[in-house]
């Protein structure tokens, strides 16, 4: 059981690290663009800043999908290898799928509320 839970946790951790590094690089490039626009023409920089949209939270969705796929894979391996350790892999697979679906539901809910807020701001 530990042989499956530890790699599953490591996989989720790696997904968060990669997502964080990508976000860091993206923010650094974006901030440099804003600074250059402020140096060249502050009025045009204001137009650029006004066009900003909230960042998508893709990392939560990515981790959710990874957990769901890992849970399905663990469950499939347990079914294929019925004789050995099926009783141990089924709860792990169910837990992984449940956690992944919970993360996806959270990401959907946050995305939905952000879209409603942006739509209300446009109509005001």
Secondary structure as UniProt FT lines:
FT   HELIX           2..40
FT   HELIX           42..50
FT   HELIX           58..80
FT   TURN            81..85
FT   HELIX           86..123
//
